[in-house]
Amino acid sequence: MKKYISLNIILSIVLLAGTILTIFIIYKDIDTSLSFKFIIGYLIYLLLYGLFSIFLVIANTRKLNWIQIRKRLFTFITWFISLSALNYLLSYFFKRSEMEVWDLGIPLGVSFGLAFFDLMSWKKKD
């Protein structure tokens, strides 16, 4: 199990380093073929890391009993409704524009992360 924990740490460090380098490349407007290849590689890494995280959440969710799953779903729904309402209010009062379906993406992702974050890593079965 120790190697799984170190794998998660290595993947997270690579994600953080890639994010910092990509932000630096975009901020400084570096336009070389190497920087373009790096950003394309980073986007592929993000896609694979996201799929890997989804796989881990599904694999670890299968190990939970129904009561734990129900608690997590309730937490997810509560956060999603709260963040969506906050997003709607802030959008209405500050931008004075109507909300679109795409505006629910951030509350959906944040609430999913808050409810299922601890399932995105391999750990010893207790």
DOKOLDREN-592723 format. One record per residue: x, y, z of N, C-alpha, C in turn; residue in three letters. Coordinates in pm, whole numbers, padded with zeros to 5 digits, always signed. Example, Ala and Ser with C-alpha at 12.3 -4.5 7.8 and 13.67 -1.06 7.14 Angstrom:
% residues 2
+01319-00569+00780+01230-00450+00780+01320-00330+00780ALA
+01285-00225+00708+01367-00106+00714+01290+00003+00787SER
//
This chain:
% residues 126
+00082-00120+00000+00000+00000+00000+00086+00126+00000MET
+00209+00115+00047+00296+00232+00052+00324+00285-00089LYS
+00337+00194-00188+00367+00240-00323+00249+00314-00383LYS
+00125+00279-00344+00008+00350-00396+00003+00493-00344TYR
+00039+00511-00217+00039+00645-00159+00145+00730-00227ILE
+00263+00672-00251+00368+00749-00317+00330+00778-00463SER
+00257+00689-00529+00210+00714-00665+00116+00834-00667LEU
+00025+00843-00572-00066+00958-00564+00010+01087-00538ASN
+00111+01081-00454+00191+01201-00425+00268+01245-00548ILE
+00328+01150-00620+00404+01183-00741+00312+01243-00847ILE
+00195+01183-00868+00101+01236-00967+00054+01377-00930LEU
+00033+01401-00802-00009+01535-00758+00103+01638-00775SER
+00227+01599-00748+00339+01690-00766+00358+01724-00913ILE
+00345+01624-01000+00356+01649-01144+00244+01741-01190VAL
+00123+01721-01138+00011+01808-01172+00038+01952-01129LEU
+00087+01970-01008+00117+02104-00958+00229+02171-01039LEU
+00336+02097-01067+00447+02153-01144+00403+02188-01286ALA
+00325+02102-01347+00275+02129-01481+00183+02250-01485GLY
+00102+02264-01383+00013+02380-01375+00093+02510-01363THR
+00194+02509-01277+00276+02629-01260+00349+02664-01389ILE
+00408+02563-01454+00478+02590-01580+00384+02638-01690LEU
+00265+02580-01697+00169+02623-01798+00123+02766-01774THR
+00098+02801-01650+00059+02939-01618+00173+03035-01654ILE
+00296+02996-01625+00411+03080-01659+00422+03098-01811PHE
+00407+02989-01887+00416+02996-02033+00307+03086-02089ILE
+00187+03074-02038+00077+03156-02089+00092+03301-02045ILE
+00134+03325-01921+00148+03462-01872+00258+03537-01946TYR
+00369+03471-01972+00481+03536-02041+00464+03532-02193LYS
+00361+03468-02242+00331+03458-02385+00449+03401-02463ASP
+00500+03289-02413+00611+03220-02478+00554+03139-02594ILE
+00599+03170-02714+00542+03109-02833+00650+03033-02910ASP
+00684+02916-02858+00780+02829-02926+00715+02694-02948THR
+00776+02613-03030+00719+02480-03056+00728+02394-02931SER
+00833+02412-02850+00848+02335-02727+00738+02369-02627LEU
+00707+02496-02614+00602+02535-02519+00466+02484-02567SER
+00442+02486-02697+00316+02434-02751+00305+02284-02724PHE
+00414+02211-02746+00414+02066-02719+00395+02039-02570LYS
+00456+02122-02485+00441+02103-02341+00295+02123-02300PHE
+00231+02226-02351+00092+02253-02314-00001+02142-02365ILE
+00023+02092-02486-00057+01981-02537-00035+01856-02451ILE
+00090+01829-02415+00119+01716-02326+00055+01733-02190GLY
+00055+01855-02139-00008+01883-02010-00159+01861-02017TYR
-00221+01901-02126-00365+01879-02141-00398+01729-02149LEU
-00314+01653-02217-00332+01508-02222-00315+01450-02082ILE
-00213+01498-02008-00193+01453-01871-00315+01485-01783TYR
-00371+01605-01799-00490+01642-01722-00606+01548-01752LEU
-00626+01516-01878-00733+01425-01916-00712+01287-01854LEU
-00590+01234-01865-00561+01102-01808-00570+01103-01656LEU
-00523+01210-01593-00531+01221-01447-00677+01229-01401TYR
-00759+01301-01476-00901+01308-01443-00968+01173-01457GLY
-00938+01100-01563-00996+00966-01580-00947+00871-01471LEU
-00820+00882-01434-00765+00800-01326-00835+00831-01194PHE
-00859+00959-01167-00928+00998-01043-01072+00946-01042SER
-01139+00954-01155-01276+00902-01163-01276+00751-01141ILE
-01178+00682-01199-01166+00537-01177-01147+00506-01029PHE
-01060+00583-00961-01037+00559-00818-01162+00584-00736LEU
-01236+00690-00768-01359+00719-00694-01459+00605-00712VAL
-01475+00557-00834-01570+00448-00859-01524+00320-00789ILE
-01394+00290-00798-01343+00169-00733-01359+00176-00581ALA
-01332+00291-00522-01345+00304-00377-01490+00316-00333ASN
-01578+00368-00418-01719+00377-00383-01782+00238-00377THR
-01733+00148-00458-01787+00012-00457-01760-00058-00324ARG
-01657-00013-00250-01623-00074-00122-01707-00020-00006LYS
-01781+00088-00029-01861+00150+00077-01994+00079+00092LEU
-02051+00088+00211-02185+00033+00229-02289+00140+00190ASN
-02413+00101+00186-02518+00188+00134-02536+00314+00220TRP
-02520+00304+00350-02537+00420+00438-02430+00525+00410ILE
-02306+00482+00390-02199+00577+00359-02220+00643+00223GLN
-02266+00566+00126-02294+00622-00007-02406+00724+00002ILE
-02511+00692+00078-02624+00784+00093-02581+00913+00161ARG
-02494+00905+00262-02443+01025+00327-02364+01112+00230LYS
-02281+01049+00148-02201+01124+00051-02290+01188-00056ARG
-02391+01116-00101-02483+01173-00200-02560+01289-00140LEU
-02600+01278-00014-02670+01388+00052-02577+01509+00065PHE
-02450+01484+00100-02353+01593+00109-02333+01658-00028THR
-02322+01576-00132-02306+01627-00268-02425+01714-00308PHE
-02545+01666-00286-02666+01740-00325-02678+01870-00245ILE
-02647+01865-00116-02654+01984-00032-02555+02090-00080THR
-02431+02051-00103-02331+02146-00152-02368+02200-00289TRP
-02417+02111-00377-02451+02155-00512-02564+02258-00510PHE
-02667+02234-00432-02778+02329-00425-02733+02461-00362ILE
-02652+02452-00256-02604+02574-00190-02514+02657-00282SER
-02420+02592-00347-02329+02665-00435-02400+02716-00560LEU
-02497+02643-00610-02573+02689-00727-02656+02812-00691SER
-02717+02809-00573-02796+02925-00529-02705+03046-00509ALA
-02588+03025-00448-02493+03135-00430-02445+03189-00565LEU
-02418+03101-00658-02376+03141-00792-02487+03221-00861ASN
-02610+03176-00846-02723+03246-00907-02740+03386-00847TYR
-02732+03395-00714-02747+03525-00648-02636+03621-00686LEU
-02512+03573-00686-02401+03660-00723-02410+03701-00869LEU
-02453+03611-00954-02468+03644-01095-02579+03745-01116SER
-02686+03730-01042-02800+03820-01057-02768+03960-01007TYR
-02702+03969-00890-02677+04099-00830-02560+04173-00892PHE
-02457+04102-00940-02339+04170-00991-02335+04180-01143PHE
-02377+04076-01212-02369+04081-01357-02502+04121-01421LYS
-02609+04107-01347-02743+04138-01398-02773+04063-01528ARG
-02730+03940-01533-02757+03860-01652-02820+03727-01610SER
-02880+03662-01706-02943+03535-01679-02837+03425-01672GLU
-02867+03324-01595-02776+03211-01585-02802+03115-01700MET
-02697+03047-01742-02708+02944-01843-02674+02811-01779GLU
-02697+02705-01852-02669+02571-01800-02521+02555-01769VAL
-02436+02619-01848-02292+02605-01829-02245+02669-01699TRP
-02323+02757-01641-02285+02821-01516-02293+02726-01396ASP
-02350+02609-01416-02360+02511-01307-02240+02418-01302LEU
-02145+02434-01392-02029+02346-01397-01939+02359-01276GLY
-01914+02482-01233-01826+02503-01117-01891+02451-00989ILE
-02018+02483-00959-02078+02424-00840-02083+02271-00844PRO
-02104+02214-00963-02106+02069-00976-01970+02009-00943LEU
-01864+02065-00999-01730+02013-00974-01685+02031-00830GLY
-01713+02147-00773-01672+02173-00635-01747+02083-00538VAL
-01876+02067-00559-01954+01982-00469-01914+01835-00483SER
-01883+01792-00604-01835+01655-00624-01701+01636-00553PHE
-01613+01734-00565-01484+01724-00498-01496+01724-00347GLY
-01585+01805-00293-01603+01809-00147-01662+01679-00093LEU
-01752+01618-00168-01819+01498-00119-01734+01371-00137ALA
-01651+01367-00241-01582+01243-00275-01430+01256-00276PHE
-01374+01362-00219-01230+01387-00228-01147+01275-00166PHE
-01188+01224-00052-01108+01123+00015-01108+00989-00057ASP
-01197+00971-00154-01200+00846-00229-01108+00850-00351LEU
-01040+00963-00374-00954+00976-00492-00812+00929-00466MET
-00792+00845-00367-00660+00789-00342-00675+00646-00295SER
-00574+00565-00325-00572+00430-00275-00527+00433-00131TRP
-00592+00354-00049-00551+00346+00090-00578+00206+00141LYS
-00521+00177+00256-00542+00045+00315-00687+00027+00355LYS
-00734-00093+00336-00871-00124+00376-00872-00147+00527LYS
-00958-00073+00596-00965-00085+00743-01054-00198+00784ASP
//
